[in-house]
């Protein structure tokens, strides 16, 4: 997450067209004009030279404008995924770019415009260079701290080989054990330059994040499942729904499937039933019902220190039923029975 207090971001940054295309870094204001950003030069009032014709393609203009905007308004969050031959960087706006740090030019895209890009490992981090147009480059350097809690992103505008404006961003991991690793050399090398360990080496480090289990693993090993049914409204009672009957029916399905249960349903994993019922003026009953398989898990949150206990929905089904009071209760009960039976089937399949 971006830390504004540790970020150096000038109010105005960009490419200086007059400096890049005019008399070079040594030109005076009368010779080259007072430079402005994003390809718009202001000539000094005393200049009497014939204006230089600058031919800039639409693609060049698009690259300069959009990449400058990205540097001026950096994302608040970054997610970095490193693989043996690539690094993918995603932001909170849904933009993802994948780099292959082999030092060779590769074609990325900026919307519908090509974006020639090269990347390599350098000085303990990842260096990415965007080729904006002839003589114009934008260089990003992603440099992690030794303890992986901070990531410095240094952005530099390069013009005709000379360094121009600079933006220096500092990102912090939400938690020391919950962040993506950007190494100083491609894994699984045993070490990286500048004393920064390679990403593969962190797997054995103390406190490293354990591997993520595949989908469905959360349903394995369940032996005890409780039953919780929310209180019903008077309208639900008038439509034939009975809290005790619904609870006993669900508990019986679970018991017949071989799960242990307790009378009060206070287990860490339980089936939770919620029903909201309305009765129309003509006497028709309408209910919205939801069945969820709930569990509890410990988690870390970016704005809190330590672990917190959360209720997690492992499975969920819901729907609506309507009809006369005489038939309504059976319709809801049948739908809930079908949902709980499907839960049982999914749990059994996960354990195979």
N, C-alpha and C positions, 0 to 999 in steps of 0.2 A: 504494500500500500504506500502511496506517495506521502512523504513527510514534507509538507510545505516549509516548515521551519529550517530544514536542512537542504533546501533546494535553492539554487542560484539561477534565476530566470529573469533576464533583462526585459524591460517593458516592450522594446522593439528589437526583433532579431530577423535576419533574413539575408538574402543575397544583395550585394551592392552592385547594380548593373554598371554604373559609371566607372567604378573602380575595377570591375572585372573586364569590361570591354573597352574602356577608354585608355588613358595614359599609363595604367598600371599602378602599383602601389606607391610610386613616387610622384604621381601627377598631382598638381595643385587644383584648387577649385576652379580657376579659370581655364585650365587645360582639360580637365575631365568632367567638370560639373560636380555639384554637391550630390553625393550619392544618396539614394533613398532605397527602400526595401521592395522586394518582390518585383524587380524588373522595371521600376518606374524611376527614371533619373530626373533630377532637377538641375538644370544648367544655371550657373551663377549669372547674376544680372549683367556682369561686365563682359561675359564671353561673347565673342563675335565670330566664332568658328562656324563652319558649315556643319550642321548636325550630322552625326554619324548614323548611317542606316544600319539598323540591327534587325537581322532576319531571324526570328524566333518561331519555331513551329508550334502548332497547337499542342502537340504532345509535350514539348519542352515546357510550355507555359503551364500546362496541367501539373506536370511533375513538380515544378518550382512552387506553384501555389499550394498544392496539397501537402507536400512535404514540409513546407514552411509552417503551414497551419498546424501540422502534427507537432512540430517542435515548440511552437508558441503555446499550444494547449495540450500538454501531455496527459495521458490517461491516469486516472486515480489508482487503478489496479493493473498489475501485470501477472500473467501466469506463464511460467517458462517450463517447457518440457524438453529434456535433453535425452537424446538417443545416441548410439555409437557413432552415427554418421550425420546427424542433423540436430538442429535446435529450433524449436517452434516457440514463438512468442505471441501471446494473445493479450488483448486489452479488454477493458470493460465495455467497449463499444462493439464488440464482436469481430474486430479485425484480427486476423491471424496471419503471420508470415513465417515461413519455414526456410531456414538457411542451412546450407551444406558448407561447413568451414574448411574448404579445400583450397581457397585462395583464387579460384577461377571464376570468371564472370558467368552468372546465370540469369535467366530472364524471369523475374517476378512480374506481377501485374499491380497496377494502381487504378482500380476500377476497370476501365477498358483500355488503359494505356499501359504499354510495356514499361518495366522498371528494371533496367540492367543493374545487377547487384553482385557484389563480391563479399565474402566473409572469410575470416580466418581466426585462429586462436592467437592471441598476442598479449603479452604482459599480464598474464594471470586472468584474462577474461576473453570475451568475444568481441571482435571488431567487425562491424558491418559498414560497407561503403555503398551508398546509392549514387549512381551516375545520373545526375539531373539533366545536364546537357553538356555540350562541349566546354570544358574548362570549369564546370560547376559540379561539385560533389557535396554530399551530406554524409558525414561520418558519425556513426554511433559506436561507443565503446561501453560494453556491459561488464562491470568489474565488481565481483562479490567480495564481501569482507571475509576474513579468515574463518570467522565463526558462523558464516552463512545467515546472519541476521539482518544484514544490510546489502543493498545492491546500488551501486553508483552507476548512473547512465549519463555519460558525457557526450553531448551532441555538439558537433563543430561544423560550421559552414566553411567549405574550402573553395577558393576562387583562384584559378590559374596557378595552383600549387601553393598558394598562400593561405594561412589560417585567418578566418574572419570571425564572425560572432560565435559565441559559445553559450550553451545551456547546460547546466549541471544539475541533474535530478538525483534525489536520494529516496530509494524505496526501502521499506521495512517489512520483514516477514510478519504476518499476523501472530504467529507463535513460532518459537525457536524450533519446534519439532514438526510444524505443519507448513512447509514452504517448498517450492520447487527449487532444485539445485542447478546452479549454473557454474560449471567447473572451469578451470583454467586450461584444460587440455581434454581432448576427446576421450571418453571412457572406453575400455576399462584400464587405461594406463595407471600404473601404481602411484604416480605423482605428477604434479603439474608445475609449470614455471611459477616463479614469484612466491613459492612456498604455499600455494593454494592446492589442497588435495583434489585429485580428480573425483568426478561424480561417483564413479564406481566404488571408490574407497570409502564413501560415507555409509555404505550399506552395512558395514560391520562396526561403525562407530557407535558409541554409547548413545542411547536416546534416538537412534535413527528410526524413521517411520517404518513399521512392519509392512510387508507386502499386502496389497489389497486382494482379498479373496474374490472369486468370480461371482456373478449374479446367481442367486439361489442359495448361496452358502448361509445366508441369514436364517434359513428355514431348517437347517440341519441341527440335529441334536435336541430338538424339542421333545420333552417328555411330560411336562405339566402345563396345562393351558386352562386358565380360569374363564369365568363368564361374567360379564358386567352388562346389565341392561339399564339404560337411563330411565328415570321416572317418566311415566306416561301422563298426558294431560287428561282432564275430565272428558274432553271430546273423544280421545282415544278409547277411554273406558266405555263411553256411550256407543262406540262403534265396535265393541266386542273384543278389544285388545286387552290382554291381561299380562302384566309384567312378570308375575311368578311363573305363569305357564310358558311364556317365551323363554325365560331363563332356564327352566328345567328341560325344555325341549332341546336347546342348544347344548346344555351340559350332557344330556344323554347321547347326543350325536358324538361328542368328543370322547365320552367314556367308551362308547361302543367301538370307536376307532383305536382304543388302547391308550389314550392319554389320561394321566392322573388329573384329578380336579379336587378343589376344596369348596366347602359350603359357601364361603364369603367371596370367592373370586378375587382374592388379593394377590394373586401370583404376579411375577414380573412379566409374564406373557399371558395375554388373555384376549378373548373375543369380546369386542365391544359393540353393543347394539344400540342404535339411536333411532327413534321413530317420532316424527312430527305429524300430527293428524288434524285435519280440519273437517267440519261437517257443514255441507252446503244447505241452503234454505229448503231444498226439496228432500233433504234427508240423506243425500248421497255422501258417503265417507271417502275422503282422499288422504292418503298417507305417503309421506316421503320416508323411506327407510334406508339405513346405512349399516353395513356390517364390516368391521375392521378387525384384523389381527394385529394387536398392539404389543409392543415390547418396550423395555427401558434400556437406554444406552448412555454411557458416559461420553461427553464430547467437550472439546475446547472451542470457545467462541472468541473472535478477534477483539472484542471489546471487554472481555473479562479475563481475570487471572484464575488459573486452576480449572478443575473439571466441574461440569454441571451435568445433572441427570435430566435426560430428555425422554419424552414419550415418542416412539417411532412407529409409524404405521407400516407394517410389513406387507399386508395385503388389504385390499379394500374392494367392496362391491356395494352398489346402491341402486335404487330405482324408486318407482312410484306405483301405487296400486289404488284403484278406486272401485266403488260399487255400493250396493245396499249394505246396511249394517249386518244382515244375516250372513252375507258372503265375504264381507271385507276382511274379517279377522283371519279366515282361512287363507285368503289370497296373500296376505302379508306373511303369515306363518310359513306357507309353502315357499315363498320367495326367499325368506331367511334360511330355511332348511337347505335349499339348493345352494345358497352362497356358502354356508358353513361346510357342506359336503365338498364343494370345490376347494375350499381352504385345505381340508384334510387331504384331498388328492394331491394338491400342489406340495404339501409338506412331505407326503410319502415319496413323491417323485424326486424331490430334492435330496432325500436320504439314500437314493439308490446309487 
